[in-house]
Amino acid sequence: MEVFLAQPRGFCAGVVRAIEIVERALDKFGPPVYVRHEIVHNKYVVESLKGKGAIFVEDLSEVPPRAVTVFSAHGVARSVEEEAAARDLPVLNATCPLVSKVHNQGKRYIAKGRALILIGHAGYPEVEGTMGQVPGPVLLVQSVDDVAELTLPTDTPVAYITQTTLSVDDTKDIIAALQAKFKDIQGPDIRDICYATQNRQSAVRDLSKLVDVILVVGAANSSNSNRLREIGTEVGVASYLIADGSELNPDWLKDATAVGITAGASAPEVLVDDVIEALRRIGPVAVSILPGREENIEFRLPAELSAA
């Protein structure tokens, strides 16, 4: 069986930075370090950090006084930042810089007096954080149908921002519907949408041309991993989201001669290796890596940790 690995796949720069913030905080301050929400959406990563002394909580009320606290890569609302400040918690902010960029765009549009529309998925931590960062009402749209239901007058000055785990392809129809509905509309340049999301989705489309089955390594609660699986399905290739090799179902491969593997932005390469080993237990495989965009972006650590 031929196995093709998508390129790029797995960790993006924002995820690398977030994990490194927790690890350096543990080294510098000693355990425990408290992390609000999963640092990234991957059980393997979270369990690994737990083993080093990180404690994950969903609410700051679970954090003891003066305990070092890390905000996850997805970002948090201003109310969370204010609560941490009121409690005098030493905070390390692991919000992805590209998510912070979206927050700042939203604030600028509101400051200009525009009604703000966020294209994203309801309930996702990044969306909740973004809506909570902007000092004004934010209208969330998830589909073209949602745009049709907006009751703002068509001459309202509006602006839109997008969830980073959506790509240009994900948002283009919604943006077109917004532009058709409103006479005065602004939005970020498409180059501002997360490079890692776009690159991984493009790589899956390339992968789909060569394989019978696509395996996406990632967590069930990972937005970008789920989207990779959806893209494979949309282009007509049987696609499955699996956490690791233990979830591989041999029945998926019965008629397959070529299998493609990719990984969500929060999935480490060790889990890709685990899936390849699971394939080898079924039969001999030949692994090759597809050509793709090289990613060499690095994000700076918080000043408190940069010399740790």
Secondary structure, DSSP 8 states (H G I E B T S, - for coil): -EEEE-SS-S--HHHHHHHHHHHHHHHHH-S-EEEES-SSS-HHHHHHHHHHTEEEESSGGGS-TT--EEE-TT---HHHHHHHHHTT--EEE---HHHHHHHHHHHHHHHTT-EEEEES-TT-HHHHHHHHHSSS-EEEE-SHHHHHH--S-TTS-EEEEE-TTS-HHHHHHHHHHHHHH-SSEE---GGGS-HHHHHHHHHHHHHHTT-SEEEEES-TT-HHHHHHHHHHHHTT-EEEEESSGGG--GGGGTT-SEEEEEE-TT--HHHHHHHHHHHHHHS--EEEE-------------HHHHT-
